[in-house]
């Protein structure tokens, strides 16, 4: 009985750039093939400028942007799970549906997290709402 030990991965600059290339390829694949990812990206592109210009502190801004990026991260994982299930088991199966539904629930929770973070960051400060009102209604 022999034990199999995988060869340790070598880490060097070439591997770093290869990993970066794979990440960029994955991003473009999601843009091309995933309407949900494109919708999430549009949502993020529209809201990040608001997070930056709103009169909140840097930590609040960072949390608001992080909550938006989390949506995209979870959507990428959801898409990868769905594509994997469809590849491995193209026929309809109750367990495949359960897996896909759970991954979709994770996206939903990421959206809920984002909404809650934004509410918490903006709610307590009446000054934020006053400045937004001044900005919208001169």
C-alpha positions in Angstrom: 0.0 0.0 0.0 1.6 3.2 -1.1 0.5 6.7 -0.2 0.2 9.3 -2.8 1.6 12.6 -2.0 1.2 15.3 -4.6 4.2 17.2 -5.7 4.4 20.5 -3.9 3.4 23.4 -6.0 6.2 25.8 -6.9 5.5 29.4 -6.4 7.3 31.9 -8.5 6.7 35.0 -10.6 5.7 32.9 -13.6 3.0 31.1 -11.6 1.7 34.4 -10.2 1.2 35.8 -13.7 -0.3 32.5 -14.9 -2.8 32.6 -12.0 -3.5 36.3 -12.8 -4.2 35.3 -16.5 -6.6 32.5 -15.4 -8.4 35.0 -13.1 -8.8 37.4 -16.0 -10.0 34.6 -18.3 -12.6 33.6 -15.7 -13.8 37.2 -15.4 -14.2 37.5 -19.1 -15.9 34.1 -19.3 -18.4 35.3 -16.7 -19.0 38.5 -18.6 -19.6 36.6 -21.9 -21.7 33.7 -20.6 -23.5 34.9 -17.4 -26.3 37.4 -17.6 -26.6 37.5 -13.8 -22.9 38.4 -13.5 -23.4 41.2 -16.0 -26.3 42.5 -14.0 -24.4 42.3 -10.8 -21.4 44.2 -12.4 -23.8 46.9 -13.6 -25.2 47.2 -10.0 -21.7 47.5 -8.6 -20.5 50.0 -11.3 -23.5 52.2 -10.5 -23.2 52.1 -6.7 -19.4 52.3 -6.1 -19.3 56.0 -7.1 -22.1 56.7 -4.6 -20.2 54.9 -1.9 -17.2 57.0 -2.7 -19.0 60.4 -2.8 -21.4 59.9 0.2 -20.3 61.9 3.2 -19.3 58.9 5.4 -16.0 57.9 6.8 -13.4 55.8 5.0 -14.3 52.6 6.9 -18.0 53.0 6.0 -17.0 53.5 2.4 -14.8 50.4 2.4 -17.6 48.3 3.9 -20.1 49.5 1.4 -17.8 48.7 -1.5 -16.8 45.4 0.0 -20.4 44.4 0.3 -20.9 45.1 -3.4 -17.8 43.1 -4.3 -19.0 40.2 -2.2 -22.1 40.0 -4.5 -19.8 39.6 -7.5 -17.6 37.0 -5.7 -20.6 34.9 -4.7 -22.1 35.2 -8.2 -18.9 33.9 -9.7 -18.9 30.9 -7.3 -22.6 30.3 -8.0 -22.0 30.3 -11.7 -19.1 27.9 -11.4 -21.2 25.6 -9.3 -24.0 25.7 -11.8 -21.7 25.1 -14.8 -20.0 22.2 -13.0 -23.4 20.5 -12.1 -24.6 20.9 -15.7 -21.3 19.5 -17.0 -21.2 16.5 -14.6 -25.0 15.7 -14.6 -26.9 17.3 -17.5 -30.0 15.3 -16.7 -32.4 16.8 -14.1 -31.8 15.3 -10.6 -33.2 16.4 -7.2 -29.7 16.7 -5.7 -28.4 18.8 -8.6 -31.4 21.1 -8.1 -30.7 21.4 -4.4 -27.1 22.3 -5.0 -28.0 24.9 -7.5 -30.7 26.3 -5.2 -28.2 26.6 -2.3 -25.7 28.4 -4.5 -28.5 30.8 -5.6 -29.4 31.3 -1.9 -25.8 32.4 -1.3 -26.2 35.1 -3.9 -29.4 36.2 -2.3 -27.7 36.4 1.1 -24.9 38.5 -0.4 -27.5 40.9 -1.7 -29.2 41.0 1.7 -25.8 41.6 3.3 -25.2 44.5 0.9 -28.6 46.1 1.7 -28.1 45.8 5.4 -24.6 47.2 5.3 -25.7 50.2 3.3 -28.7 50.9 5.6 -26.5 50.6 8.7 -23.9 53.0 7.2 -26.4 55.6 6.1 -29.2 55.3 8.6 -27.7 56.8 11.8 -26.4 60.0 10.2 -29.0 62.6 9.6 -26.2 64.7 8.1 -25.9 62.1 5.3 -29.5 62.4 4.4 -29.4 66.2 4.6 -26.4 66.3 2.2 -28.1 63.9 -0.2 -31.2 66.0 -0.2 -29.2 69.2 -0.9 -27.3 67.4 -3.7 -30.6 66.2 -5.3 -32.6 69.4 -4.7 -30.5 72.5 -5.1 
